[in-house]
Amino acid sequence: MKVDRNKDNCSFLCSWSGGKDSYFAFHKAIQEGFSPRVLLNVLNEFGDKSRSHGIPKEILIAQAECLGLPIDFIESTWSQYEQNFIAKLKNIRAKYDCTHAVYGDIDIESHRNWEEKVSNAAELTPVLPLWQKDRASLVNHMIDEGIKAMIVSCRAELADKILGKVINSELLKTFDRLGIDACGENGEYHTLVIDGPQHKQPLLIKTGEKILHKNYSFLELSLK
């Protein structure tokens, strides 16, 4: 993807799940000279948890505070997702004077096509810093950079083995043994970043019960 990096203003919003891929894309964009303005997360239609990872809204707000940035939200059903996303992108572009939108996708072409579509509709330049990188190498680089990503949801059959654990080299061996994609790109798991190179202080959370919903296990989370 060709990205214009010659603009005087290369400010960006980051499409934000709270997990490792969006965090690493955010980190890489900053390393490449882009300036962060705001995070954008999509909540469920009830406005209490993120639609993608099931992370409580108050934890995402606290995570953004650890990064020293504002976070904006959309409350949406899946059926209205695209139109709401485009409308929010336009709003953020004007409010925060953003020129670019950063996404954490790696190699799923349909995701990239959608991100280009919605970004173009909002007159933003899409940036995918992780695009077409090797999945296993990406996770190892995240670990090396000091990103601490806790698994907060996963397929139910994997919960006893990986839920609540922070990804490290030992856990990657477990992934390999269980046939789990290193990045979880097949939907095996989702994460919450609790510390990393862009954090001003760690995110302090408490973990509770495992909650089963439609063959997927979620870790109950709250702030300390």
C-alpha positions in Angstrom: 0.0 0.0 0.0 1.4 3.4 -1.0 1.0 5.9 1.8 1.8 9.6 1.5 4.3 10.5 4.2 5.3 13.9 2.8 2.4 15.8 4.3 3.3 18.3 7.0 0.5 17.0 9.1 0.5 13.2 9.4 -1.8 12.9 12.4 -3.8 9.8 12.8 -6.7 8.1 14.5 -6.2 4.4 15.4 -9.0 1.9 15.0 -8.7 0.4 18.4 -9.7 -3.0 19.8 -7.5 -2.7 22.9 -5.6 -5.8 21.8 -2.1 -6.6 20.6 -2.5 -6.0 16.8 -4.1 -2.5 17.1 -1.5 -1.6 19.8 1.4 -2.8 17.7 0.1 -1.0 14.6 -0.3 2.2 16.8 3.3 1.7 18.0 4.7 1.1 14.6 2.9 4.2 13.1 4.5 6.4 15.8 7.9 4.9 15.0 7.3 5.7 11.3 6.8 9.4 12.2 3.0 9.6 12.4 1.4 11.6 15.3 -1.4 10.0 17.3 -4.6 12.0 18.0 -7.3 9.7 19.2 -8.3 6.0 19.5 -11.6 4.7 18.0 -13.4 1.7 19.4 -16.8 0.2 18.4 -19.0 -0.9 21.3 -22.0 -3.2 21.1 -25.4 -1.6 20.7 -25.8 -1.5 24.5 -22.6 0.6 24.9 -21.1 -1.4 27.7 -18.5 -3.6 25.9 -16.4 -3.6 22.8 -18.0 -5.4 19.9 -14.9 -7.2 18.8 -13.2 -8.3 22.1 -15.9 -8.0 24.7 -13.8 -5.5 26.8 -15.7 -3.3 29.2 -15.9 0.4 28.2 -14.4 1.6 31.5 -11.3 -0.5 30.9 -10.8 0.9 27.4 -11.1 4.4 28.8 -8.5 3.6 31.5 -6.2 2.0 28.8 -6.4 5.2 26.7 -5.5 7.2 29.8 -2.4 5.0 30.2 -1.4 6.1 26.7 -2.2 9.7 27.3 -4.8 9.9 24.6 -8.6 10.4 24.2 -10.7 7.5 23.0 -13.9 7.9 21.0 -16.7 5.3 20.7 -19.4 4.1 18.4 -22.4 2.1 19.7 -23.5 -0.1 16.9 -25.2 -3.3 15.7 -23.5 -5.3 13.1 -26.1 -4.2 10.5 -25.4 -0.5 11.0 -21.6 -1.0 11.6 -20.3 0.5 8.3 -22.5 3.6 8.1 -21.9 4.4 11.7 -18.1 3.8 11.3 -17.9 6.2 8.3 -19.9 8.9 10.1 -17.6 8.6 13.1 -14.5 8.8 10.9 -15.8 12.0 9.4 -16.5 13.4 12.8 -13.1 12.5 14.2 -11.3 13.9 11.1 -12.9 17.3 11.7 -12.6 17.2 15.5 -9.0 16.1 15.8 -7.6 17.3 12.5 -6.6 13.8 11.4 -5.2 13.0 8.0 -4.7 9.2 8.4 -6.4 6.2 9.9 -4.3 3.3 11.3 -5.5 -0.3 11.3 -3.9 -3.4 12.8 -4.9 -6.0 10.1 -2.2 -8.3 8.9 -3.1 -10.3 5.8 -6.9 -10.7 5.3 -7.6 -9.0 2.0 -11.3 -8.4 2.7 -10.5 -6.5 5.9 -8.0 -4.3 4.1 -10.5 -3.6 1.3 -13.1 -2.5 3.8 -10.7 -0.3 5.7 -9.7 1.4 2.5 -13.4 1.9 1.5 -14.4 3.5 4.8 -11.3 5.6 5.1 -11.7 6.9 1.5 -15.3 7.7 2.3 -14.1 9.9 5.2 -11.3 11.4 3.2 -8.6 9.8 5.3 -5.5 7.9 4.2 -5.5 4.3 5.5 -2.2 3.0 7.0 -1.6 -0.7 7.8 1.8 -1.0 9.5 1.6 -4.7 10.0 0.4 -5.6 6.5 1.8 -8.8 5.0 4.2 -9.3 7.9 4.8 -12.9 9.0 2.4 -13.7 11.8 4.8 -15.6 14.1 7.5 -12.9 13.6 5.0 -10.2 14.5 4.1 -11.8 17.8 7.8 -12.3 18.6 8.5 -8.7 17.8 5.7 -7.6 20.1 7.2 -9.6 22.9 10.6 -8.1 22.2 9.2 -4.6 22.2 7.7 -5.2 25.7 4.1 -5.4 24.8 2.2 -7.4 27.4 -1.0 -8.7 25.9 -3.4 -10.7 28.1 -5.7 -13.2 26.5 -9.2 -12.1 27.6 -11.4 -14.2 25.3 -10.9 -17.4 23.4 -12.6 -20.5 22.0 -14.2 -22.3 24.8 -12.1 -25.5 24.3 -8.9 -23.5 24.8 -10.0 -21.6 27.9 -8.3 -23.8 30.5 -5.0 -23.6 28.7 -4.7 -20.0 27.6 -7.4 -17.7 29.0 -6.0 -15.0 31.3 -2.4 -15.6 30.3 0.0 -13.0 29.0 1.6 -13.9 25.7 5.3 -14.8 26.0 7.7 -17.2 24.4 6.5 -20.1 26.5 2.8 -19.5 25.6 3.8 -19.4 21.9 5.0 -23.0 22.4 1.6 -23.9 23.7 0.0 -22.2 20.7 2.1 -24.3 18.4 1.3 -27.5 20.3 -2.4 -26.8 20.2 -2.4 -25.7 16.6 -3.3 -22.1 17.5 -2.3 -19.4 15.0 0.3 -17.2 16.6 -1.7 -14.0 16.0 -5.1 -15.7 16.6 -6.1 -14.7 13.1 -8.5 -17.7 12.8 -10.5 -16.4 15.8 -8.8 -18.6 18.4 -8.3 -15.7 20.9 -8.4 -12.0 21.6 -6.2 -9.9 23.9 -6.0 -6.8 26.0 -2.7 -4.9 26.2 -1.9 -4.1 29.8 1.5 -2.6 29.3 3.9 -1.7 26.5 6.3 0.9 25.0 3.6 3.5 24.5 2.2 3.2 28.0 2.9 5.9 30.5 1.9 3.5 33.3 0.6 -0.1 33.3 -3.1 -0.8 33.1 -4.1 -2.3 36.4 -7.0 -4.8 36.2 -8.6 -7.6 38.2 -9.7 -10.8 36.5 -12.7 -12.8 37.7 -14.9 -15.6 36.4 -14.8 -17.2 33.0 -18.0 -16.5 31.1 -19.2 -18.8 28.3 -21.1 -17.3 25.4 -21.8 -19.1 22.2 -18.8 -21.5 22.4 -16.5 -18.6 23.3 -15.1 -17.9 26.8 -14.6 -14.4 28.1 -12.6 -13.4 31.2 -14.5 -11.2 33.6 -12.5 -7.9 33.9 -12.6 -4.9 36.2 -10.3 -2.1 37.2 -8.2 -2.3 40.4 
